[in-house]
Amino acid sequence: MTSFQDRERGEEARFVHDADTQFRIQARRNRLLGEWAAARMGLSHAETEAYAKAVVQADFEEAGDEDVIRKLLGDLIAAGVDASEPEIRAALEAKQVEARRAFLG
């Protein structure tokens, strides 16, 4: 095997690892975000667990974060919680940092 082929396989393996790591961090972020929203809605422990899983699932609807933001905003407003899109985006960013630290640190 040539040095080029070794390097190519190494790059492919790193790409797969990086993509997997990013997926796990994003799923963790969404779970934390779901727990944050559930606390704002006053959900029970069991309801919080179910809601956090639903937020993780919502992220599979479309690429990007808009599907998650839409879900949270709609659910918070439906629950009578005063919430705004900028507030949810700020929480999303904070939970992204928290998830990355928990996963990598």
N, CA, C and O atoms as a GROMACS GRO file, in nm:
protein
  420
    1MET      N    1   0.084  -0.118   0.000
    1MET     CA    2   0.000   0.000   0.000
    1MET      C    3   0.089   0.124   0.000
    1MET      O    4   0.192   0.129   0.068
    2THR      N    5   0.049   0.221  -0.075
    2THR     CA    6   0.131   0.341  -0.086
    2THR      C    7   0.100   0.439   0.026
    2THR      O    8  -0.002   0.430   0.095
    3SER      N    9   0.190   0.532   0.042
    3SER     CA   10   0.172   0.635   0.143
    3SER      C   11   0.047   0.718   0.113
    3SER      O   12  -0.024   0.759   0.205
    4PHE      N   13   0.021   0.744  -0.014
    4PHE     CA   14  -0.097   0.820  -0.053
    4PHE      C   15  -0.224   0.747  -0.012
    4PHE      O   16  -0.317   0.809   0.041
    5GLN      N   17  -0.231   0.617  -0.036
    5GLN     CA   18  -0.349   0.539   0.001
    5GLN      C   19  -0.369   0.537   0.152
    5GLN      O   20  -0.481   0.546   0.201
    6ASP      N   21  -0.259   0.526   0.227
    6ASP     CA   22  -0.267   0.529   0.373
    6ASP      C   23  -0.323   0.663   0.420
    6ASP      O   24  -0.410   0.669   0.507
    7ARG      N   25  -0.272   0.769   0.361
    7ARG     CA   26  -0.318   0.903   0.398
    7ARG      C   27  -0.466   0.921   0.362
    7ARG      O   28  -0.542   0.978   0.439
    8GLU      N   29  -0.505   0.871   0.246
    8GLU     CA   30  -0.644   0.882   0.203
    8GLU      C   31  -0.737   0.808   0.299
    8GLU      O   32  -0.841   0.860   0.336
    9ARG      N   33  -0.700   0.688   0.338
    9ARG     CA   34  -0.782   0.610   0.433
    9ARG      C   35  -0.786   0.679   0.569
    9ARG      O   36  -0.890   0.678   0.635
   10GLY      N   37  -0.677   0.736   0.609
   10GLY     CA   38  -0.674   0.809   0.735
   10GLY      C   39  -0.767   0.929   0.733
   10GLY      O   40  -0.837   0.955   0.831
   11GLU      N   41  -0.768   1.002   0.622
   11GLU     CA   42  -0.857   1.117   0.608
   11GLU      C   43  -1.003   1.074   0.608
   11GLU      O   44  -1.088   1.140   0.669
   12GLU      N   45  -1.032   0.964   0.540
   12GLU     CA   46  -1.170   0.914   0.538
   12GLU      C   47  -1.214   0.874   0.678
   12GLU      O   48  -1.326   0.904   0.718
   13ALA      N   49  -1.128   0.806   0.751
   13ALA     CA   50  -1.161   0.763   0.887
   13ALA      C   51  -1.182   0.885   0.977
   13ALA      O   52  -1.273   0.886   1.060
   14ARG      N   53  -1.099   0.987   0.961
   14ARG     CA   54  -1.115   1.108   1.042
   14ARG      C   55  -1.246   1.179   1.009
   14ARG      O   56  -1.313   1.229   1.098
   15PHE      N   57  -1.281   1.183   0.880
   15PHE     CA   58  -1.407   1.245   0.839
   15PHE      C   59  -1.525   1.173   0.903
   15PHE      O   60  -1.616   1.238   0.956
   16VAL      N   61  -1.525   1.041   0.900
   16VAL     CA   62  -1.634   0.962   0.960
   16VAL      C   63  -1.640   0.989   1.110
   16VAL      O   64  -1.748   1.008   1.166
   17HIS      N   65  -1.526   0.989   1.175
   17HIS     CA   66  -1.521   1.014   1.320
   17HIS      C   67  -1.573   1.153   1.353
   17HIS      O   68  -1.650   1.170   1.447
   18ASP      N   69  -1.530   1.254   1.277
   18ASP     CA   70  -1.574   1.392   1.301
   18ASP      C   71  -1.725   1.407   1.280
   18ASP      O   72  -1.792   1.476   1.356
   19ALA      N   73  -1.777   1.343   1.176
   19ALA     CA   74  -1.921   1.350   1.148
   19ALA      C   75  -2.000   1.282   1.259
   19ALA      O   76  -2.104   1.333   1.301
   20ASP      N   77  -1.952   1.169   1.307
   20ASP     CA   78  -2.017   1.098   1.417
   20ASP      C   79  -2.015   1.182   1.544
   20ASP      O   80  -2.115   1.191   1.616
   21THR      N   81  -1.902   1.242   1.572
   21THR     CA   82  -1.888   1.327   1.691
   21THR      C   83  -1.984   1.445   1.683
   21THR      O   84  -2.051   1.476   1.782
   22GLN      N   85  -1.993   1.510   1.569
   22GLN     CA   86  -2.083   1.624   1.553
   22GLN      C   87  -2.228   1.580   1.570
   22GLN      O   88  -2.307   1.653   1.630
   23PHE      N   89  -2.264   1.465   1.517
   23PHE     CA   90  -2.401   1.413   1.531
   23PHE      C   91  -2.434   1.391   1.678
   23PHE      O   92  -2.543   1.427   1.724
   24ARG      N   93  -2.342   1.331   1.752
   24ARG     CA   94  -2.365   1.304   1.894
   24ARG      C   95  -2.377   1.433   1.975
   24ARG      O   96  -2.461   1.443   2.064
   25ILE      N   97  -2.293   1.530   1.944
   25ILE     CA   98  -2.299   1.658   2.014
   25ILE      C   99  -2.432   1.727   1.986
   25ILE      O  100  -2.494   1.783   2.078
   26GLN      N  101  -2.476   1.724   1.862
   26GLN     CA  102  -2.602   1.788   1.826
   26GLN      C  103  -2.721   1.718   1.892
   26GLN      O  104  -2.813   1.784   1.939
   27ALA      N  105  -2.718   1.586   1.897
   27ALA     CA  106  -2.826   1.513   1.964
   27ALA      C  107  -2.828   1.546   2.113
   27ALA      O  108  -2.935   1.564   2.171
   28ARG      N  109  -2.711   1.554   2.174
   28ARG     CA  110  -2.701   1.590   2.316
   28ARG      C  111  -2.752   1.733   2.337
   28ARG      O  112  -2.824   1.760   2.434
   29ARG      N  113  -2.715   1.824   2.248
   29ARG     CA  114  -2.763   1.962   2.256
   29ARG      C  115  -2.914   1.967   2.250
   29ARG      O  116  -2.977   2.038   2.329
   30ASN      N  117  -2.973   1.893   2.160
   30ASN     CA  118  -3.118   1.894   2.145
   30ASN      C  119  -3.186   1.835   2.268
   30ASN      O  120  -3.292   1.882   2.309
   31ARG      N  121  -3.126   1.733   2.326
   31ARG     CA  122  -3.180   1.675   2.449
   31ARG      C  123  -3.177   1.779   2.562
   31ARG      O  124  -3.276   1.797   2.634
   32LEU      N  125  -3.064   1.846   2.577
   32LEU     CA  126  -3.052   1.950   2.680
   32LEU      C  127  -3.152   2.063   2.655
   32LEU      O  128  -3.210   2.117   2.749
   33LEU      N  129  -3.170   2.099   2.530
   33LEU     CA  130  -3.265   2.203   2.493
   33LEU      C  131  -3.408   2.160   2.526
   33LEU      O  132  -3.488   2.240   2.574
   34GLY      N  133  -3.438   2.034   2.500
   34GLY     CA  134  -3.570   1.981   2.534
   34GLY      C  135  -3.593   1.982   2.685
   34GLY      O  136  -3.704   2.012   2.731
   35GLU      N  137  -3.490   1.951   2.762
   35GLU     CA  138  -3.501   1.954   2.908
   35GLU      C  139  -3.522   2.098   2.957
   35GLU      O  140  -3.599   2.122   3.050
   36TRP      N  141  -3.452   2.193   2.893
   36TRP     CA  142  -3.467   2.334   2.927
   36TRP      C  143  -3.612   2.380   2.902
   36TRP      O  144  -3.673   2.444   2.987
   37ALA      N  145  -3.665   2.346   2.785
   37ALA     CA  146  -3.801   2.386   2.750
   37ALA      C  147  -3.903   2.316   2.841
   37ALA      O  148  -4.002   2.377   2.882
   38ALA      N  149  -3.879   2.190   2.872
   38ALA     CA  150  -3.970   2.115   2.959
   38ALA      C  151  -3.977   2.179   3.097
   38ALA      O  152  -4.084   2.187   3.158
   39ALA      N  153  -3.862   2.224   3.147
   39ALA     CA  154  -3.860   2.292   3.277
   39ALA      C  155  -3.940   2.421   3.271
   39ALA      O  156  -4.012   2.454   3.366
   40ARG      N  157  -3.929   2.493   3.161
   40ARG     CA  158  -4.006   2.618   3.144
   40ARG      C  159  -4.156   2.591   3.138
   40ARG      O  160  -4.237   2.674   3.179
   41MET      N  161  -4.192   2.472   3.085
   41MET     CA  162  -4.334   2.437   3.074
   41MET      C  163  -4.386   2.369   3.201
   41MET      O  164  -4.507   2.346   3.214
   42GLY      N  165  -4.296   2.338   3.294
   42GLY     CA  166  -4.338   2.275   3.419
   42GLY      C  167  -4.375   2.128   3.404
   42GLY      O  168  -4.464   2.079   3.475
   43LEU      N  169  -4.309   2.057   3.313
   43LEU     CA  170  -4.340   1.916   3.291
   43LEU      C  171  -4.281   1.829   3.402
   43LEU      O  172  -4.182   1.865   3.466
   44SER      N  173  -4.344   1.714   3.423
   44SER     CA  174  -4.294   1.618   3.522
   44SER      C  175  -4.167   1.552   3.469
   44SER      O  176  -4.129   1.572   3.354
   45HIS      N  177  -4.103   1.473   3.555
   45HIS     CA  178  -3.979   1.404   3.513
   45HIS      C  179  -4.005   1.313   3.393
   45HIS      O  180  -3.929   1.316   3.296
   46ALA      N  181  -4.110   1.234   3.399
   46ALA     CA  182  -4.141   1.142   3.288
   46ALA      C  183  -4.176   1.220   3.161
   46ALA      O  184  -4.134   1.184   3.052
   47GLU      N  185  -4.253   1.327   3.177
   47GLU     CA  186  -4.289   1.410   3.061
   47GLU      C  187  -4.165   1.478   3.003
   47GLU      O  188  -4.153   1.494   2.882
   48THR      N  189  -4.073   1.519   3.090
   48THR     CA  190  -3.949   1.581   3.045
   48THR      C  191  -3.867   1.485   2.963
   48THR      O  192  -3.814   1.523   2.858
   49GLU      N  193  -3.855   1.361   3.008
   49GLU     CA  194  -3.780   1.260   2.933
   49GLU      C  195  -3.840   1.240   2.794
   49GLU      O  196  -3.769   1.237   2.694
   50ALA      N  197  -3.972   1.226   2.789
   50ALA     CA  198  -4.041   1.205   2.661
   50ALA      C  199  -4.026   1.328   2.571
   50ALA      O  200  -4.004   1.315   2.451
   51TYR      N  201  -4.037   1.446   2.630
   51TYR     CA  202  -4.027   1.568   2.550
   51TYR      C  203  -3.886   1.586   2.495
   51TYR      O  204  -3.870   1.624   2.379
   52ALA      N  205  -3.785   1.558   2.575
   52ALA     CA  206  -3.646   1.571   2.529
   52ALA      C  207  -3.622   1.478   2.410
   52ALA      O  208  -3.555   1.516   2.314
   53LYS      N  209  -3.676   1.357   2.416
   53LYS     CA  210  -3.662   1.263   2.304
   53LYS      C  211  -3.735   1.316   2.180
   53LYS      O  212  -3.687   1.300   2.068
   54ALA      N  213  -3.849   1.378   2.201
   54ALA     CA  214  -3.925   1.434   2.089
   54ALA      C  215  -3.849   1.548   2.022
   54ALA      O  216  -3.856   1.564   1.900
   55VAL      N  217  -3.777   1.628   2.100
   55VAL     CA  218  -3.698   1.737   2.043
   55VAL      C  219  -3.583   1.680   1.959
   55VAL      O  220  -3.553   1.730   1.851
   56VAL      N  221  -3.520   1.574   2.010
   56VAL     CA  222  -3.413   1.509   1.933
   56VAL      C  223  -3.469   1.458   1.800
   56VAL      O  224  -3.406   1.474   1.696
   57GLN      N  225  -3.585   1.396   1.805
   57GLN     CA  226  -3.649   1.343   1.683
   57GLN      C  227  -3.688   1.455   1.587
   57GLN      O  228  -3.681   1.437   1.465
   58ALA      N  229  -3.729   1.568   1.640
   58ALA     CA  230  -3.771   1.680   1.555
   58ALA      C  231  -3.658   1.730   1.466
   58ALA      O  232  -3.683   1.784   1.359
   59ASP      N  233  -3.535   1.710   1.511
   59ASP     CA  234  -3.420   1.759   1.433
   59ASP      C  235  -3.400   1.681   1.304
   59ASP      O  236  -3.325   1.724   1.217
   60PHE      N  237  -3.466   1.566   1.290
   60PHE     CA  238  -3.450   1.485   1.170
   60PHE      C  239  -3.547   1.526   1.058
   60PHE      O  240  -3.542   1.470   0.949
   61GLU      N  241  -3.634   1.624   1.085
   61GLU     CA  242  -3.733   1.664   0.986
   61GLU      C  243  -3.671   1.736   0.867
   61GLU      O  244  -3.712   1.715   0.753
   62GLU      N  245  -3.572   1.821   0.893
   62GLU     CA  246  -3.506   1.894   0.785
   62GLU      C  247  -3.366   1.933   0.830
   62GLU      O  248  -3.335   1.930   0.949
   63ALA      N  249  -3.283   1.969   0.737
   63ALA     CA  250  -3.147   2.008   0.770
   63ALA      C  251  -3.149   2.142   0.843
   63ALA      O  252  -3.234   2.227   0.818
   64GLY      N  253  -3.056   2.159   0.934
   64GLY     CA  254  -3.045   2.283   1.010
   64GLY      C  255  -3.125   2.277   1.139
   64GLY      O  256  -3.178   2.173   1.177
   65ASP      N  257  -3.130   2.391   1.205
   65ASP     CA  258  -3.193   2.398   1.337
   65ASP      C  259  -3.335   2.452   1.335
   65ASP      O  260  -3.401   2.455   1.438
   66GLU      N  261  -3.383   2.493   1.220
   66GLU     CA  262  -3.514   2.558   1.212
   66GLU      C  263  -3.627   2.468   1.260
   66GLU      O  264  -3.722   2.515   1.322
   67ASP      N  265  -3.619   2.338   1.231
   67ASP     CA  266  -3.724   2.246   1.274
   67ASP      C  267  -3.731   2.238   1.426
   67ASP      O  268  -3.840   2.233   1.482
   68VAL      N  269  -3.617   2.238   1.491
   68VAL     CA  270  -3.613   2.232   1.638
   68VAL      C  271  -3.666   2.364   1.696
   68VAL      O  272  -3.745   2.362   1.791
   69ILE      N  273  -3.623   2.474   1.641
   69ILE     CA  274  -3.668   2.605   1.691
   69ILE      C  275  -3.818   2.620   1.676
   69ILE      O  276  -3.886   2.667   1.767
   70ARG      N  277  -3.871   2.578   1.561
   70ARG     CA  278  -4.016   2.584   1.536
   70ARG      C  279  -4.092   2.500   1.639
   70ARG      O  280  -4.193   2.544   1.693
   71LYS      N  281  -4.042   2.379   1.664
   71LYS     CA  282  -4.109   2.290   1.761
   71LYS      C  283  -4.110   2.354   1.899
   71LYS      O  284  -4.215   2.361   1.964
   72LEU      N  285  -3.994   2.399   1.944
   72LEU     CA  286  -3.986   2.456   2.078
   72LEU      C  287  -4.074   2.580   2.091
   72LEU      O  288  -4.148   2.593   2.189
   73LEU      N  289  -4.067   2.669   1.995
   73LEU     CA  290  -4.146   2.791   2.001
   73LEU      C  291  -4.295   2.758   2.004
   73LEU      O  292  -4.369   2.815   2.085
   74GLY      N  293  -4.338   2.669   1.918
   74GLY     CA  294  -4.479   2.631   1.915
   74GLY      C  295  -4.524   2.565   2.044
   74GLY      O  296  -4.632   2.595   2.095
   75ASP      N  297  -4.442   2.475   2.097
   75ASP     CA  298  -4.479   2.405   2.220
   75ASP      C  299  -4.480   2.499   2.341
   75ASP      O  300  -4.569   2.492   2.425
   76LEU      N  301  -4.380   2.587   2.348
   76LEU     CA  302  -4.376   2.681   2.461
   76LEU      C  303  -4.496   2.776   2.458
   76LEU      O  304  -4.558   2.801   2.562
   77ILE      N  305  -4.527   2.828   2.341
   77ILE     CA  306  -4.642   2.919   2.330
   77ILE      C  307  -4.771   2.845   2.360
   77ILE      O  308  -4.859   2.899   2.428
   78ALA      N  309  -4.786   2.722   2.310
   78ALA     CA  310  -4.906   2.643   2.335
   78ALA      C  311  -4.922   2.613   2.484
   78ALA      O  312  -5.035   2.599   2.533
   79ALA      N  313  -4.811   2.604   2.557
   79ALA     CA  314  -4.816   2.577   2.700
   79ALA      C  315  -4.836   2.705   2.781
   79ALA      O  316  -4.841   2.701   2.904
   80GLY      N  317  -4.848   2.819   2.712
   80GLY     CA  318  -4.871   2.945   2.780
   80GLY      C  319  -4.745   3.010   2.837
   80GLY      O  320  -4.752   3.097   2.923
   81VAL      N  321  -4.629   2.965   2.787
   81VAL     CA  322  -4.502   3.021   2.832
   81VAL      C  323  -4.465   3.137   2.741
   81VAL      O  324  -4.473   3.126   2.618
   82ASP      N  325  -4.425   3.248   2.801
   82ASP     CA  326  -4.381   3.364   2.722
   82ASP      C  327  -4.244   3.331   2.665
   82ASP      O  328  -4.146   3.324   2.739
   83ALA      N  329  -4.235   3.310   2.534
   83ALA     CA  330  -4.110   3.270   2.470
   83ALA      C  331  -4.097   3.342   2.336
   83ALA      O  332  -4.196   3.378   2.273
   84SER      N  333  -3.972   3.360   2.295
   84SER     CA  334  -3.946   3.424   2.166
   84SER      C  335  -3.840   3.344   2.092
   84SER      O  336  -3.764   3.267   2.150
   85GLU      N  337  -3.837   3.364   1.962
   85GLU     CA  338  -3.737   3.296   1.879
   85GLU      C  339  -3.594   3.334   1.919
   85GLU      O  340  -3.510   3.245   1.929
   86PRO      N  341  -3.564   3.462   1.943
   86PRO     CA  342  -3.427   3.495   1.986
   86PRO      C  343  -3.388   3.427   2.118
   86PRO      O  344  -3.273   3.386   2.136
   87GLU      N  345  -3.483   3.415   2.209
   87GLU     CA  346  -3.455   3.348   2.336
   87GLU      C  347  -3.423   3.200   2.312
   87GLU      O  348  -3.331   3.146   2.373
   88ILE      N  349  -3.497   3.136   2.224
   88ILE     CA  350  -3.472   2.995   2.193
   88ILE      C  351  -3.338   2.979   2.122
   88ILE      O  352  -3.265   2.884   2.150
   89ARG      N  353  -3.307   3.068   2.031
   89ARG     CA  354  -3.177   3.062   1.962
   89ARG      C  355  -3.061   3.080   2.061
   89ARG      O  356  -2.958   3.014   2.048
   90ALA      N  357  -3.077   3.168   2.158
   90ALA     CA  358  -2.974   3.188   2.261
   90ALA      C  359  -2.958   3.062   2.345
   90ALA      O  360  -2.846   3.022   2.377
   91ALA      N  361  -3.070   3.000   2.382
   91ALA     CA  362  -3.064   2.875   2.458
   91ALA      C  363  -2.998   2.765   2.375
   91ALA      O  364  -2.921   2.685   2.427
   92LEU      N  365  -3.030   2.762   2.247
   92LEU     CA  366  -2.970   2.662   2.157
   92LEU      C  367  -2.818   2.677   2.154
   92LEU      O  368  -2.746   2.578   2.160
   93GLU      N  369  -2.771   2.799   2.143
   93GLU     CA  370  -2.627   2.824   2.141
   93GLU      C  371  -2.562   2.785   2.273
   93GLU      O  372  -2.454   2.726   2.275
   94ALA      N  373  -2.628   2.819   2.385
   94ALA     CA  374  -2.574   2.784   2.517
   94ALA      C  375  -2.569   2.633   2.535
   94ALA      O  376  -2.472   2.580   2.590
   95LYS      N  377  -2.672   2.564   2.491
   95LYS     CA  378  -2.675   2.418   2.506
   95LYS      C  379  -2.576   2.352   2.411
   95LYS      O  380  -2.526   2.244   2.440
   96GLN      N  381  -2.546   2.416   2.297
   96GLN     CA  382  -2.444   2.365   2.206
   96GLN      C  383  -2.309   2.364   2.276
   96GLN      O  384  -2.235   2.266   2.269
   97VAL      N  385  -2.277   2.473   2.344
   97VAL     CA  386  -2.150   2.482   2.418
   97VAL      C  387  -2.147   2.378   2.530
   97VAL      O  388  -2.047   2.309   2.548
   98GLU      N  389  -2.257   2.367   2.603
   98GLU     CA  390  -2.264   2.270   2.712
   98GLU      C  391  -2.248   2.127   2.662
   98GLU      O  392  -2.177   2.047   2.723
   99ALA      N  393  -2.313   2.095   2.552
   99ALA     CA  394  -2.305   1.960   2.496
   99ALA      C  395  -2.164   1.929   2.447
   99ALA      O  396  -2.113   1.818   2.467
  100ARG      N  397  -2.101   2.026   2.382
  100ARG     CA  398  -1.965   2.007   2.332
  100ARG      C  399  -1.868   1.984   2.449
  100ARG      O  400  -1.783   1.896   2.443
  101ARG      N  401  -1.882   2.064   2.554
  101ARG     CA  402  -1.795   2.047   2.671
  101ARG      C  403  -1.815   1.911   2.736
  101ARG      O  404  -1.718   1.845   2.775
  102ALA      N  405  -1.940   1.869   2.748
  102ALA     CA  406  -1.970   1.739   2.811
  102ALA      C  407  -1.914   1.625   2.728
  102ALA      O  408  -1.864   1.526   2.781
  103PHE      N  409  -1.923   1.638   2.597
  103PHE     CA  410  -1.880   1.529   2.510
  103PHE      C  411  -1.730   1.524   2.493
  103PHE      O  412  -1.670   1.416   2.495
  104LEU      N  413  -1.667   1.638   2.476
  104LEU     CA  414  -1.524   1.642   2.447
  104LEU      C  415  -1.438   1.659   2.571
  104LEU      O  416  -1.320   1.625   2.570
  105GLY      N  417  -1.496   1.710   2.677
  105GLY     CA  418  -1.416   1.739   2.795
  105GLY      C  419  -1.435   1.642   2.900
  105GLY      O  420  -1.374   1.653   3.007
   0.00000   0.00000   0.00000
